[in-house]
Protein backbone atom coordinates (compact mmCIF):
# COMPACT_ATOMS: atom_id res chain seq x y z
CA UNK A 1 0.00 0.00 0.00
CA UNK A 2 1.43 3.37 -1.06
CA UNK A 3 1.68 5.98 1.67
CA UNK A 4 0.14 9.31 0.67
CA UNK A 5 2.59 12.21 0.55
CA UNK A 6 1.59 15.73 1.61
CA UNK A 7 3.47 18.94 1.03
CA UNK A 8 4.21 21.11 4.06
CA UNK A 9 1.64 23.64 2.82
CA UNK A 10 -1.01 20.96 2.38
CA UNK A 11 -0.43 19.75 5.93
CA UNK A 12 -0.63 23.32 7.24
CA UNK A 13 -3.95 23.94 5.49
CA UNK A 14 -5.34 20.62 6.69
CA UNK A 15 -4.38 21.56 10.26
CA UNK A 16 -6.02 24.99 9.93
CA UNK A 17 -9.23 23.52 8.55
CA UNK A 18 -9.35 20.83 11.24
CA UNK A 19 -9.00 23.50 13.91
CA UNK A 20 -11.74 25.71 12.45
CA UNK A 21 -9.60 28.50 10.97
CA UNK A 22 -10.04 27.85 7.26
CA UNK A 23 -13.42 28.04 5.57
CA UNK A 24 -16.72 29.43 6.80
CA UNK A 25 -17.14 29.09 10.59
CA UNK A 26 -19.92 26.84 11.84
CA UNK A 27 -22.11 29.53 13.34
CA UNK A 28 -25.09 27.20 13.58
CA UNK A 29 -23.10 24.90 15.85
CA UNK A 30 -21.86 27.90 17.82
CA UNK A 31 -19.68 27.49 20.89
CA UNK A 32 -20.90 23.95 21.48
CA UNK A 33 -19.99 23.06 17.92
CA UNK A 34 -16.48 24.43 18.46
CA UNK A 35 -16.08 22.33 21.61
CA UNK A 36 -17.26 19.15 19.90
CA UNK A 37 -15.05 19.84 16.91
CA UNK A 38 -11.92 20.47 18.98
CA UNK A 39 -12.66 17.74 21.51
CA UNK A 40 -11.05 19.75 24.33
CA UNK A 41 -10.81 23.41 25.34
CA UNK A 42 -8.04 24.18 27.81
CA UNK A 43 -8.72 26.21 30.93
CA UNK A 44 -6.24 28.59 32.55
CA UNK A 45 -6.30 31.09 35.40
CA UNK A 46 -4.78 33.97 33.41
CA UNK A 47 -7.23 36.58 32.19
CA UNK A 48 -6.01 39.50 30.09
CA UNK A 49 -8.51 40.22 27.33
CA UNK A 50 -10.57 37.29 28.60
CA UNK A 51 -9.92 33.81 29.93
CA UNK A 52 -8.51 31.29 27.50
CA UNK A 53 -11.67 29.18 27.25
CA UNK A 54 -13.49 32.34 26.08
CA UNK A 55 -10.77 33.22 23.58
CA UNK A 56 -11.04 29.81 21.87
CA UNK A 57 -14.55 30.26 20.40
CA UNK A 58 -13.90 33.97 19.81
CA UNK A 59 -10.91 33.14 17.62
CA UNK A 60 -13.09 30.91 15.42
CA UNK A 61 -16.52 32.54 15.51
CA UNK A 62 -15.84 36.20 16.17
CA UNK A 63 -17.49 38.34 18.82
CA UNK A 64 -19.43 35.73 20.78
CA UNK A 65 -20.84 37.21 23.99
CA UNK A 66 -18.96 36.05 27.05
CA UNK A 67 -22.19 35.11 28.81
CA UNK A 68 -23.17 33.10 25.75
CA UNK A 69 -19.85 31.24 25.94
CA UNK A 70 -20.31 30.28 29.58
CA UNK A 71 -23.91 29.21 29.05
CA UNK A 72 -22.94 27.10 26.06
CA UNK A 73 -20.32 25.23 28.04
CA UNK A 74 -22.12 24.75 31.32
CA UNK A 75 -25.86 24.39 30.70
CA UNK A 76 -27.93 21.32 29.78
CA UNK A 77 -25.24 18.84 30.94
CA UNK A 78 -23.36 19.61 27.75
CA UNK A 79 -19.79 19.49 29.09
CA UNK A 80 -17.60 18.50 32.00
CA UNK A 81 -14.15 19.48 33.20
CA UNK A 82 -11.44 16.86 33.45
CA UNK A 83 -7.77 16.16 32.77
CA UNK A 84 -7.09 15.97 29.04
CA UNK A 85 -4.32 18.09 27.47
CA UNK A 86 -4.44 19.85 30.84
CA UNK A 87 -7.50 20.90 32.82
CA UNK A 88 -10.00 21.09 29.95
CA UNK A 89 -13.66 21.50 29.16
CA UNK A 90 -14.74 18.32 27.36
CA UNK A 91 -17.94 17.35 25.53
CA UNK A 92 -20.10 15.28 27.88
CA UNK A 93 -20.37 12.48 25.31
CA UNK A 94 -16.67 11.78 25.88
CA UNK A 95 -17.21 10.93 29.56
CA UNK A 96 -17.05 7.14 28.94
CA UNK A 97 -13.76 7.48 27.04
CA UNK A 98 -11.88 8.89 30.03
CA UNK A 99 -12.64 5.77 32.09
CA UNK A 100 -9.06 4.59 31.51
CA UNK A 101 -7.71 7.71 33.22
CA UNK A 102 -10.17 7.50 36.10
CA UNK A 103 -9.18 3.86 36.65
CA UNK A 104 -5.47 4.72 36.57
CA UNK A 105 -5.90 7.48 39.15
CA UNK A 106 -8.01 5.21 41.35
CA UNK A 107 -5.37 2.48 41.15
CA UNK A 108 -2.67 4.92 42.21
CA UNK A 109 -4.63 5.54 45.39
CA UNK A 110 -3.81 9.21 46.01
CA UNK A 111 -2.99 12.54 44.39
CA UNK A 112 0.14 14.55 45.20
CA UNK A 113 -1.82 15.67 48.27
CA UNK A 114 -2.47 12.73 50.61
CA UNK A 115 -5.63 12.55 52.72
CA UNK A 116 -5.25 11.96 56.44
CA UNK A 117 -8.49 9.95 56.59
CA UNK A 118 -9.64 9.18 53.05
CA UNK A 119 -12.80 7.27 53.92
CA UNK A 120 -14.11 9.83 56.38
CA UNK A 121 -13.20 12.87 54.27
CA UNK A 122 -14.57 11.57 50.98
CA UNK A 123 -17.75 10.31 52.63
CA UNK A 124 -18.34 13.72 54.16
CA UNK A 125 -17.97 15.41 50.76
CA UNK A 126 -20.30 12.95 49.03
CA UNK A 127 -22.93 13.24 51.74
CA UNK A 128 -22.83 17.01 51.58
CA UNK A 129 -23.11 17.10 47.77
CA UNK A 130 -25.97 14.63 47.88
CA UNK A 131 -27.84 16.85 50.32
CA UNK A 132 -26.90 20.34 49.11
CA UNK A 133 -24.93 20.15 45.84
CA UNK A 134 -23.71 21.44 43.47
CA UNK A 135 -21.17 23.32 45.64
CA UNK A 136 -17.75 24.99 45.44
CA UNK A 137 -14.93 23.87 47.71
CA UNK A 138 -15.49 27.03 49.78
CA UNK A 139 -19.14 26.08 50.25
CA UNK A 140 -18.06 22.55 51.15
CA UNK A 141 -15.95 23.88 53.99
CA UNK A 142 -12.99 25.77 52.58
CA UNK A 143 -10.23 25.16 50.05
CA UNK A 144 -7.26 26.19 52.21
CA UNK A 145 -6.04 24.88 55.54
CA UNK A 146 -4.99 28.26 56.93
CA UNK A 147 -1.30 27.83 56.07
CA UNK A 148 0.52 28.73 52.86
CA UNK A 149 -1.60 29.55 49.79
CA UNK A 150 -0.81 26.21 48.18
CA UNK A 151 -1.73 24.12 51.23
CA UNK A 152 -5.15 22.62 50.57
CA UNK A 153 -7.66 21.73 53.23
CA UNK A 154 -8.66 18.10 53.76
CA UNK A 155 -12.00 18.89 52.13
CA UNK A 156 -10.37 20.33 49.00
CA UNK A 157 -8.04 17.34 48.69
CA UNK A 158 -10.98 14.97 49.13
CA UNK A 159 -13.19 16.61 46.51
CA UNK A 160 -10.33 16.80 43.99
CA UNK A 161 -9.58 13.12 44.58
CA UNK A 162 -13.23 12.33 43.92
CA UNK A 163 -13.01 14.43 40.75
CA UNK A 164 -9.99 12.43 39.62
CA UNK A 165 -11.76 9.12 40.16
CA UNK A 166 -15.06 10.16 38.62
CA UNK A 167 -17.28 10.08 41.70
CA UNK A 168 -17.63 13.85 41.44
CA UNK A 169 -17.85 16.08 38.36
CA UNK A 170 -16.96 19.72 37.89
CA UNK A 171 -20.27 20.85 36.43
CA UNK A 172 -19.33 24.52 35.91
CA UNK A 173 -17.03 27.34 37.02
CA UNK A 174 -18.50 30.06 39.20
CA UNK A 175 -16.29 33.09 39.81
CA UNK A 176 -13.50 30.85 38.52
CA UNK A 177 -14.16 28.34 41.32
CA UNK A 178 -15.00 24.79 40.38
CA UNK A 179 -18.56 23.79 41.15
CA UNK A 180 -18.74 20.11 42.12
CA UNK A 181 -21.67 17.75 41.80
CA UNK A 182 -22.22 14.02 42.10
CA UNK A 183 -21.31 12.34 38.82
CA UNK A 184 -24.48 10.24 38.94
CA UNK A 185 -26.49 13.45 38.94
CA UNK A 186 -24.41 15.50 36.48
CA UNK A 187 -23.70 12.90 33.79
CA UNK A 188 -26.66 11.75 31.67
CA UNK A 189 -27.70 8.17 32.46
CA UNK A 190 -26.78 6.82 29.03
CA UNK A 191 -23.20 8.06 29.43
CA UNK A 192 -22.70 7.36 33.13
CA UNK A 193 -20.59 4.23 32.98
CA UNK A 194 -16.99 3.05 32.92
CA UNK A 195 -17.76 -0.02 30.83
CA UNK A 196 -15.24 0.64 28.05
CA UNK A 197 -11.88 -1.07 28.48
CA UNK A 198 -8.63 0.89 28.25
CA UNK A 199 -8.01 -0.08 24.64
CA UNK A 200 -11.38 1.21 23.45
CA UNK A 201 -10.91 4.46 25.40
CA UNK A 202 -7.48 5.00 23.88
CA UNK A 203 -8.64 4.11 20.37
CA UNK A 204 -11.38 6.73 20.62
CA UNK A 205 -9.08 9.47 21.98
CA UNK A 206 -6.42 8.79 19.33
CA UNK A 207 -9.10 8.99 16.62
CA UNK A 208 -10.44 12.22 18.15
CA UNK A 209 -6.96 13.74 18.31
CA UNK A 210 -6.33 12.87 14.69
CA UNK A 211 -9.62 14.43 13.66
CA UNK A 212 -8.98 17.58 15.68
CA UNK A 213 -5.42 17.95 14.34
CA UNK A 214 -6.19 16.92 10.77
CA UNK A 215 -2.71 15.49 10.44
CA UNK A 216 -0.08 14.81 13.09
CA UNK A 217 2.92 12.79 14.18
CA UNK A 218 2.83 10.22 16.96
CA UNK A 219 3.97 12.90 19.41
CA UNK A 220 1.33 15.38 18.17
CA UNK A 221 -1.46 12.84 18.57
CA UNK A 222 -0.24 11.72 21.99
CA UNK A 223 0.06 15.29 23.26
CA UNK A 224 -3.50 16.29 22.36
CA UNK A 225 -5.04 14.35 25.26
CA UNK A 226 -1.70 13.73 27.04
CA UNK A 227 -1.43 10.06 26.22
CA UNK A 228 1.80 8.07 26.29
CA UNK A 229 3.51 7.26 23.04
CA UNK A 230 3.12 3.53 23.63
CA UNK A 231 -0.61 4.03 24.20
CA UNK A 232 -0.87 5.62 20.77
CA UNK A 233 1.21 2.81 19.26
CA UNK A 234 -1.12 0.19 20.70
CA UNK A 235 -4.26 1.47 18.97
CA UNK A 236 -3.35 3.68 16.03
CA UNK A 237 -3.73 0.86 13.51
CA UNK A 238 -7.36 0.49 14.64
CA UNK A 239 -8.09 4.21 14.96
CA UNK A 240 -9.16 4.83 11.38
CA UNK A 241 -6.33 7.32 10.84
CA UNK A 242 -4.35 7.03 7.59
CA UNK A 243 -0.52 6.89 7.46
CA UNK A 244 0.97 9.81 5.50
CA UNK A 245 4.33 11.38 4.80
CA UNK A 246 4.65 15.13 5.22
CA UNK A 247 7.35 17.12 3.48
CA UNK A 248 10.01 18.30 5.93
CA UNK A 249 8.56 16.60 9.01
CA UNK A 250 10.99 13.69 8.96
CA UNK A 251 8.70 11.55 11.09
CA UNK A 252 5.82 9.17 10.39
CA UNK A 253 2.45 10.90 10.48
CA UNK A 254 -1.23 10.03 10.34
CA UNK A 255 -4.19 11.97 8.98
CA UNK A 256 -7.94 11.98 9.37
CA UNK A 257 -9.33 10.39 6.17
CA UNK A 258 -12.16 12.96 6.07
CA UNK A 259 -9.56 15.74 6.10
CA UNK A 260 -7.84 14.13 3.12
CA UNK A 261 -11.09 13.75 1.19
CA UNK A 262 -11.67 17.51 0.82
CA UNK A 263 -9.26 20.11 -0.52
CA UNK A 264 -8.95 22.67 2.31
CA UNK A 265 -9.92 26.06 0.93
CA UNK A 266 -11.97 29.08 1.90
CA UNK A 267 -11.61 32.25 3.92
CA UNK A 268 -8.74 32.46 6.39
CA UNK A 269 -9.55 33.84 9.81
CA UNK A 270 -7.53 36.84 11.03
CA UNK A 271 -7.39 36.78 14.81
CA UNK A 272 -5.32 36.77 17.97
CA UNK A 273 -4.81 33.37 19.57
CA UNK A 274 -4.64 32.38 23.19
CA UNK A 275 -1.27 30.72 23.94
CA UNK A 276 -3.45 27.81 25.17
CA UNK A 277 -5.35 27.48 21.88
CA UNK A 278 -5.16 23.93 20.56
CA UNK A 279 -3.77 25.25 17.27
CA UNK A 280 -0.58 26.33 19.08
CA UNK A 281 -0.55 24.67 22.53
CA UNK A 282 1.98 22.08 21.31
CA UNK A 283 5.07 24.27 20.80
CA UNK A 284 7.20 21.76 18.80
CA UNK A 285 4.28 21.14 16.43
CA UNK A 286 3.66 24.88 16.07
CA UNK A 287 7.26 25.42 15.04
CA UNK A 288 7.16 22.48 12.60
CA UNK A 289 3.84 23.42 10.97
CA UNK A 290 4.12 27.21 10.99
CA UNK A 291 7.84 27.91 11.39
CA UNK A 292 6.92 29.97 14.44
CA UNK A 293 8.61 29.55 17.83
CA UNK A 294 6.39 30.65 20.71
CA UNK A 295 6.40 30.31 24.46
CA UNK A 296 4.31 31.63 27.32
CA UNK A 297 6.34 34.10 29.38
CA UNK A 298 3.83 34.74 32.16
CA UNK A 299 6.01 32.78 34.57
CA UNK A 300 9.30 34.18 33.28
CA UNK A 301 10.80 37.03 35.41
CA UNK A 302 9.82 40.32 33.79
CA UNK A 303 13.39 41.43 32.90
CA UNK A 304 13.88 38.16 31.00
CA UNK A 305 10.72 38.34 28.88
CA UNK A 306 11.18 38.78 25.16
CA UNK A 307 7.62 39.20 23.90
CA UNK A 308 5.67 39.97 27.09
CA UNK A 309 3.50 38.48 29.83
CA UNK A 310 0.71 36.98 27.69
CA UNK A 311 1.93 37.27 24.13
CA UNK A 312 -0.84 36.21 21.74
CA UNK A 313 0.14 34.95 18.28
CA UNK A 314 -1.42 36.67 15.27
CA UNK A 315 -3.02 34.30 12.76
CA UNK A 316 -3.55 35.85 9.34
CA UNK A 317 -3.63 34.36 5.86
CA UNK A 318 -3.20 30.91 7.34
CA UNK A 319 0.16 31.79 8.89
CA UNK A 320 1.41 33.05 12.24
CA UNK A 321 2.63 36.53 11.38
CA UNK A 322 3.44 38.12 14.71
CA UNK A 323 2.41 38.44 18.34
CA UNK A 324 1.17 41.04 20.77
CA UNK A 325 1.13 41.32 24.55
CA UNK A 326 -2.23 43.03 25.25
CA UNK A 327 -3.60 44.83 28.29
CA UNK A 328 -6.63 46.95 29.11
CA UNK A 329 -6.57 50.44 30.55
CA UNK A 330 -10.14 51.56 31.03
CA UNK A 331 -11.72 51.51 27.57
CA UNK A 332 -8.38 51.35 25.77
CA UNK A 333 -6.76 48.16 24.58
CA UNK A 334 -3.02 48.64 24.93
CA UNK A 335 -0.60 46.68 22.76
CA UNK A 336 2.21 46.70 25.28
CA UNK A 337 4.59 44.92 22.99
CA UNK A 338 4.13 44.00 19.32
CA UNK A 339 6.32 42.12 16.90
CA UNK A 340 5.62 41.12 13.30
CA UNK A 341 7.30 38.46 11.20
CA UNK A 342 6.90 40.64 8.10
CA UNK A 343 6.14 44.36 7.63
CA UNK A 344 3.17 43.37 5.49
CA UNK A 345 1.38 42.04 8.58
CA UNK A 346 0.77 45.52 10.03
CA UNK A 347 -2.74 45.66 8.55
CA UNK A 348 -3.66 42.21 9.86
CA UNK A 349 -2.37 43.08 13.33
CA UNK A 350 -4.40 46.30 13.32
CA UNK A 351 -7.53 44.42 12.24
CA UNK A 352 -7.06 41.77 14.93
CA UNK A 353 -6.45 44.39 17.62
CA UNK A 354 -9.52 46.39 16.61
CA UNK A 355 -11.79 43.33 16.63
CA UNK A 356 -10.45 42.18 20.00
CA UNK A 357 -10.94 45.67 21.44
CA UNK A 358 -14.56 45.80 20.30
CA UNK A 359 -15.20 42.33 21.69
CA UNK A 360 -14.04 43.26 25.20
CA UNK A 361 -15.78 46.66 25.21
CA UNK A 362 -12.84 48.94 24.39
CA UNK A 363 -13.25 51.83 21.97
CA UNK A 364 -9.58 52.70 21.41
CA UNK A 365 -6.32 50.89 20.71
CA UNK A 366 -2.85 52.18 21.54
CA UNK A 367 0.48 50.70 20.49
CA UNK A 368 2.91 51.15 23.35
CA UNK A 369 5.99 49.39 22.02
CA UNK A 370 7.04 47.50 18.89
CA UNK A 371 10.21 46.04 17.44
CA UNK A 372 10.98 49.36 15.81
CA UNK A 373 9.50 52.86 15.56
CA UNK A 374 8.62 52.12 11.91
CA UNK A 375 6.65 49.02 12.89
CA UNK A 376 4.76 50.91 15.61
CA UNK A 377 3.99 53.72 13.16
CA UNK A 378 2.74 51.28 10.50
CA UNK A 379 0.34 49.53 12.89
CA UNK A 380 -0.84 52.86 14.32
CA UNK A 381 -1.53 54.16 10.80
CA UNK A 382 -3.50 51.02 9.95
CA UNK A 383 -5.50 51.42 13.17
CA UNK A 384 -6.30 55.02 12.29
CA UNK A 385 -7.54 53.89 8.88
CA UNK A 386 -9.87 51.44 10.63
CA UNK A 387 -11.12 54.13 12.97
CA UNK A 388 -9.61 52.50 16.06
C-alpha positions, 0 to 999 in steps of 0.5 A: 500500500502506497503511503500518501505524501503531503506537502508542508503547505497541504499539511498546514492547510489541513491543520487549519481547517481541522481547527476551524480556521479555514473556511466558513465558521460553523455559526449554527453549531456555535460554541458547542460546535467548536467544543465538539469539533476540537474535543477539548478546550483548555482552561487557565487562570490567566485573564487578560482580554478574557480567559482562555476558554473564552478566547477559543470560540472567539478566535473561530466565531468572532465576537461571541458574547462572554455570557453566551460562551459560559452558558454554552459550556455549562448548561444542559449537561453539555460538558464537563471538566477533566484532565485531558491536554491539561484541565480542559472543558470536554464534551459530555459524550466523551465521559465514557472514554476517560474511564481509563484515566479514572481507573489509573488514578483510582489504582494509584490511590492518592494525588500529590496531596495525601488525605489523612483519613480518606474514607471519612473525608470523601464520605463527608464530601459525598454526603454534603453534595448529595444533600446540598450540591452542586457546591464549590470547595469554599461552600463545602468547607474551605479550600485552604487549611490556613497555612501557605496559599498552596496548602489545601484543606482536607475537604479540598483534597478529598473533593479533587480526589473524587473528581480524579476518580469520577465520583464527582464532576466539575459541572461549571465554574462560578467566579473561577471556582469549580462547582462540584456535583455528584457524577451520577447526577451531572452525567446523563444516564446513558453516558454514566458508565466506565464499561469501556476497556482501556483499549477502546478508550485509547482508540477513541481518543487517538481517533479524536486527536487525529480528527482535531489535528487533521494530520499529526505525528505520533507525538502530536497525537499523543500530546492532544489528550496527554497520552503516552507514546506507547498508548498511541502505538497500541491502537493507532492501527485500529483508529481509522487514521491514515498513514501519511508522509509530510514534506520536511517533518521527517517523522511518520504521520497520520491523517484523518481520512475525512480531512484528506477527502476535501481540498482545504480552501476558503476564507482564512480567519484573522485573529489573535490566539490564546497561547493555550489554543489547541492550534498552538498549545503544542510548541514543537508542532507549532514550530514544525507546521508554521515555522513559528517559535512561541512560548508563554512568558507569564512565569518568566521574570519580567526582565527576562521576557522577550515578547511579554507576559501573555503574548498572543500569536497573530493568525492571518492568511493561514500563517502566524505573522506576529504576536502582541502582549495586550492589556486593558486600561479603562476603555483602551486596549493597549498593545504593550509589545508588538512584533511582526514576522513581516512588515506586510502584517501591520494591517492584519495586526491592526484588524485583529487588535480592533476586533479584539478591542470591540469584543471586550468593550474597548473603543480605542487601541494604543500601540505602546511598544514595537520592534521598531518605531517604523513598525509601531507607526505602520500599525498605528496608521492602519488602526487610524484607517480602521477608525480604532 
